[in-house]
């Protein structure tokens, strides 16, 4: 897995799955393997077994005279974060 901090992230000659979303310690990125380009990736929080997998979406970034680079990211809002988290806490207090 390559993140934006890796020097080869935008280099099409460097093989690997590119994930733009920051991945916290204890969270794993799981991707379908054996296909090119990778058809599916998700994150799994290994610290919390009850935590569901979160599907990642991809953007194919065009590259001149080569296949596009597939970059994965998490863009879905989390129910416990930000304004949505405040609303959920108000509607469903713990």
One Martini backbone bead per residue (centre of mass of N, CA, C, O) as a GRO file, in nm:
protein
   94
    1UNK     BB    1   0.096   0.037   0.023
    2UNK     BB    2   0.033   0.374  -0.082
    3UNK     BB    3   0.112   0.692   0.018
    4UNK     BB    4   0.167   1.032  -0.011
    5UNK     BB    5   0.453   0.995   0.146
    6UNK     BB    6   0.538   0.836  -0.090
    7UNK     BB    7   0.749   0.870  -0.361
    8UNK     BB    8   0.567   0.655  -0.557
    9UNK     BB    9   0.266   0.744  -0.575
   10UNK     BB   10   0.288   0.909  -0.876
   11UNK     BB   11   0.441   0.659  -0.991
   12UNK     BB   12   0.367   0.430  -1.243
   13UNK     BB   13   0.626   0.231  -1.189
   14UNK     BB   14   0.499   0.187  -0.911
   15UNK     BB   15   0.385  -0.057  -0.737
   16UNK     BB   16   0.052  -0.038  -0.604
   17UNK     BB   17  -0.163   0.066  -0.359
   18UNK     BB   18  -0.350   0.367  -0.351
   19UNK     BB   19  -0.388   0.570  -0.047
   20UNK     BB   20  -0.524   0.880   0.061
   21UNK     BB   21  -0.619   0.792   0.322
   22UNK     BB   22  -0.584   0.808   0.636
   23UNK     BB   23  -0.421   0.568   0.853
   24UNK     BB   24  -0.463   0.441   1.141
   25UNK     BB   25  -0.368   0.293   1.401
   26UNK     BB   26  -0.521  -0.034   1.361
   27UNK     BB   27  -0.573   0.010   1.057
   28UNK     BB   28  -0.686  -0.164   0.773
   29UNK     BB   29  -0.618  -0.246   0.438
   30UNK     BB   30  -0.850  -0.402   0.211
   31UNK     BB   31  -0.795  -0.599  -0.087
   32UNK     BB   32  -0.849  -0.709  -0.386
   33UNK     BB   33  -0.693  -0.976  -0.541
   34UNK     BB   34  -0.572  -1.057  -0.879
   35UNK     BB   35  -0.621  -0.766  -0.998
   36UNK     BB   36  -0.611  -0.540  -1.296
   37UNK     BB   37  -0.734  -0.345  -1.134
   38UNK     BB   38  -0.842  -0.286  -0.834
   39UNK     BB   39  -1.187  -0.338  -0.734
   40UNK     BB   40  -1.136  -0.341  -0.399
   41UNK     BB   41  -1.168  -0.140  -0.092
   42UNK     BB   42  -1.099  -0.135   0.269
   43UNK     BB   43  -1.163  -0.074   0.608
   44UNK     BB   44  -1.020  -0.205   0.929
   45UNK     BB   45  -1.080  -0.211   1.270
   46UNK     BB   46  -0.872  -0.390   1.493
   47UNK     BB   47  -0.968  -0.259   1.778
   48UNK     BB   48  -1.281  -0.315   1.669
   49UNK     BB   49  -1.481  -0.587   1.611
   50UNK     BB   50  -1.763  -0.415   1.563
   51UNK     BB   51  -1.645  -0.285   1.328
   52UNK     BB   52  -1.701  -0.191   1.022
   53UNK     BB   53  -1.653  -0.194   0.710
   54UNK     BB   54  -1.501   0.051   0.486
   55UNK     BB   55  -1.560   0.169   0.194
   56UNK     BB   56  -1.385   0.248  -0.087
   57UNK     BB   57  -1.302   0.484  -0.325
   58UNK     BB   58  -1.232   0.570  -0.669
   59UNK     BB   59  -0.971   0.722  -0.874
   60UNK     BB   60  -0.880   0.779  -1.206
   61UNK     BB   61  -0.564   0.883  -1.298
   62UNK     BB   62  -0.431   1.029  -1.546
   63UNK     BB   63  -0.186   0.901  -1.787
   64UNK     BB   64   0.054   0.931  -2.007
   65UNK     BB   65   0.074   0.644  -2.195
   66UNK     BB   66  -0.113   0.510  -1.964
   67UNK     BB   67  -0.253   0.381  -1.724
   68UNK     BB   68  -0.430   0.455  -1.472
   69UNK     BB   69  -0.440   0.571  -1.150
   70UNK     BB   70  -0.547   0.412  -0.861
   71UNK     BB   71  -0.732   0.594  -0.609
   72UNK     BB   72  -0.797   0.564  -0.270
   73UNK     BB   73  -1.096   0.661  -0.067
   74UNK     BB   74  -1.260   0.828   0.209
   75UNK     BB   75  -1.596   0.995   0.177
   76UNK     BB   76  -1.763   0.899   0.402
   77UNK     BB   77  -1.949   0.967   0.653
   78UNK     BB   78  -1.932   0.966   0.992
   79UNK     BB   79  -2.158   0.916   1.254
   80UNK     BB   80  -1.923   1.024   1.489
   81UNK     BB   81  -1.865   1.296   1.322
   82UNK     BB   82  -1.911   1.597   1.378
   83UNK     BB   83  -2.218   1.710   1.301
   84UNK     BB   84  -2.329   1.422   1.271
   85UNK     BB   85  -2.248   1.332   1.558
   86UNK     BB   86  -2.424   1.538   1.709
   87UNK     BB   87  -2.693   1.442   1.596
   88UNK     BB   88  -2.673   1.145   1.692
   89UNK     BB   89  -2.649   1.215   1.995
   90UNK     BB   90  -2.925   1.356   2.009
   91UNK     BB   91  -3.101   1.113   1.898
   92UNK     BB   92  -2.875   0.887   2.037
   93UNK     BB   93  -2.820   0.853   2.332
   94UNK     BB   94  -2.602   0.680   2.568
   0.00000   0.00000   0.00000
